[in-house]
Amino acid sequence: MNAVPTGGFLAALLEDMDESLLLALGDRIGKELSAAELLRDVIAAMTQRMCADRGAIFVLDSQAKQLVTVAAELPELPEIRVPVGCGIAGHVARTGRVVNIPFCEEDTRFWPKVDAQTGYKTRTMLAGPLRDEAGELIGVVQFLNKRPGGIFSGEDEKVFYGLSRQVAALLAHTTLPGIGTLSPG
């Protein structure tokens, strides 16, 4: 089983955690969980907090130069693998910048392959980098389709920044295999 962070780090993370995320995780905190179980709970809580239809946490496989989902609300596929530089998540990994897309099908960076595989229709997306303490990219988090039928706002981006810092800190202190780093550029 992959370990979740313990001790002082977990206490500090919980102290800074968004209140809605803490409430959503509720009784799961303090119980023995695998890192994968905790991350699934985290992405579900974050997706709800962002009023999104779906969310995903990708970690960087630096050797394969791919992003791989470690937690996602994706019932149709066991995982998604995205080459760095491909699609919105790959673009975020390559540039290290947050991307807020109000109309995905009009954006040339959008990669419709996953929608084609799942039958899901991505309309809007908010995605951004996950960085370790040294500022190196360790992954990407993304949210799809703002509910109800809207687009992600500037206020959503502010909430997103806080939540993504928290999940990056959690990822950086887990022992999930295959987490690598990549300098943007």
Helices and strands as residue ranges (DSSP letters): H 7-16, H 19-25, G 26-28, H 35-49, E 52-61, E 66-72, E 81-83, H 87-95, E 99-101, G 104-106, H 113-118, E 125-131, E 137-146, H 154-172
